Amino acid sequence: MGLLDLTDERWMREALREARKAEAEGEVPVGAVIVHGDTVIARAHNQRELLKDPTAHAEMIALTQAAEHLGNWRLGGARLFVTLEPCAMCAGAIVLARVAEVTWATPDPRAGAVESVFRILEEPRLNHRVVSRSGLLEDECSDLLKSFFRRRRDEKDRE
């Protein structure tokens, strides 16, 4: 593993910490971190339940924070690290924000819009392409999501 990979792992671990915050709050455990240069400029986790907002995905909140930090909605040069493959809404926002690169941990076979269901980040008809990489800390992020949903099912079975 090279230096770049170790640094990327560090950023994904930050996103995983955010996902654990979401889990502690009863939210689907997804976390996101946006890095510009070698500095974290945004960090967020899912807050749909807390905010009663269907758009309060980790990526969307992080994009808003990053734009505020940079004072510009164009996030050229920014790198997003997220624990779950972005959905269509988030992938669209990532393209519109001109994010340079997205690294995501685990696929979302039902709603993933980077590779699983749609391929929005590389859609040639859009005005921007985003480099994407997958699989960084995949097992840890996948295990967190699986255990969360397993507990939820068990709780419903007990009701």
C-alpha positions in Angstrom: 0.0 0.0 0.0 1.5 3.3 -1.1 1.5 6.7 0.7 -1.5 7.8 -1.2 -3.4 4.7 -0.2 -2.6 5.2 3.4 -3.8 8.8 3.3 -7.0 7.8 1.5 -7.6 5.1 4.1 -7.2 7.9 6.8 -10.0 9.9 5.1 -12.2 6.9 4.7 -11.8 6.1 8.4 -12.9 9.7 9.1 -16.0 9.0 7.0 -16.5 5.7 8.9 -16.4 7.7 12.2 -19.2 9.9 10.8 -21.2 6.8 9.8 -20.9 5.5 13.4 -22.3 8.9 14.6 -25.3 8.3 12.3 -25.8 4.9 13.7 -25.7 6.2 17.3 -28.5 8.6 16.3 -30.6 5.9 14.8 -29.8 7.0 11.3 -28.7 4.7 8.4 -24.9 4.6 9.1 -23.5 6.5 6.2 -20.7 9.0 6.6 -18.9 11.4 4.2 -15.7 13.5 4.3 -14.6 16.1 1.7 -10.9 16.8 1.4 -9.4 19.8 -0.5 -5.6 19.5 -0.7 -4.7 17.7 2.5 -7.4 19.3 4.6 -10.8 18.1 5.6 -13.2 20.9 4.7 -16.5 19.0 5.4 -17.7 16.0 7.3 -21.2 14.8 7.7 -23.5 11.8 8.3 -27.0 10.9 7.4 -29.6 13.1 9.2 -32.8 12.3 7.4 -34.7 11.2 10.5 -33.4 14.0 12.7 -34.1 16.8 10.2 -37.2 15.1 8.7 -35.6 15.8 5.3 -35.3 13.2 2.5 -32.3 15.1 1.1 -30.3 15.0 4.3 -27.9 12.4 3.1 -24.3 12.5 4.3 -23.0 13.5 0.9 -25.5 16.4 0.4 -24.7 17.8 3.8 -21.0 17.5 3.2 -21.3 19.2 -0.2 -23.1 22.2 1.4 -20.5 22.5 4.1 -17.6 22.3 1.5 -19.2 25.0 -0.6 -19.6 27.2 2.4 -16.0 26.6 3.4 -14.7 27.4 0.0 -17.1 30.2 -0.6 -18.0 28.7 -4.0 -20.4 26.0 -5.1 -17.8 24.8 -7.6 -15.8 22.2 -5.7 -13.0 21.6 -8.2 -10.1 19.8 -6.7 -12.2 18.4 -3.9 -12.2 14.7 -3.1 -15.2 13.0 -1.5 -14.9 9.9 0.7 -18.2 8.2 1.5 -18.9 4.8 3.2 -21.7 3.8 0.7 -22.0 4.2 -3.0 -23.9 7.5 -3.7 -27.5 7.4 -4.8 -28.9 9.2 -7.9 -29.6 12.4 -6.0 -26.1 12.5 -4.4 -24.3 11.5 -7.6 -26.1 14.3 -9.5 -25.2 16.8 -6.9 -21.6 15.6 -7.0 -21.4 16.2 -10.7 -23.1 19.6 -10.4 -20.6 20.6 -7.7 -17.7 19.6 -10.0 -16.1 17.4 -7.4 -12.9 15.9 -8.8 -13.0 12.5 -7.2 -15.3 10.2 -5.2 -14.0 7.2 -3.2 -16.8 5.0 -1.8 -16.5 1.9 0.3 -19.3 -0.4 -0.3 -21.8 -0.8 -3.2 -25.5 -0.1 -2.9 -27.1 -2.8 -5.2 -30.6 -1.2 -4.9 -29.9 2.5 -5.3 -26.2 3.0 -6.2 -25.7 5.5 -8.9 -22.0 5.2 -9.6 -21.8 1.6 -10.7 -24.6 -0.6 -9.3 -27.8 0.8 -10.8 -26.8 3.9 -12.7 -23.5 5.4 -13.8 -24.2 9.1 -13.3 -20.6 10.2 -12.6 -19.4 9.1 -16.0 -22.5 10.1 -18.0 -21.1 11.6 -21.3 -24.1 14.0 -21.7 -23.4 15.8 -18.4 -21.0 18.7 -18.3 -18.5 17.1 -15.8 -17.0 13.7 -15.2 -16.0 12.6 -11.7 -13.2 10.0 -11.2 -14.5 7.3 -8.9 -12.9 4.5 -6.9 -14.6 1.8 -4.8 -13.8 -0.8 -2.2 -11.7 1.2 0.3 -12.6 -0.3 3.7 -15.4 -2.1 2.1 -15.7 -4.9 4.6 -15.9 -2.5 7.6 -18.4 -0.2 6.0 -20.5 -3.1 4.7 -20.5 -4.8 8.2 -21.7 -1.6 9.8 -24.6 -1.3 7.5 -25.5 -5.0 7.7 -25.5 -5.0 11.5 -27.6 -1.8 11.6 -30.3 -3.3 9.3 -30.2 -6.7 11.1 -30.9 -4.9 14.4 -33.7 -3.0 12.8 -35.3 -6.2 11.5 -34.9 -7.8 14.9 -36.6 -4.9 16.6 -39.5 -5.0 14.2 -39.8 -8.8 14.8 -40.1 -8.1 18.6 -42.9 -5.6 18.2 
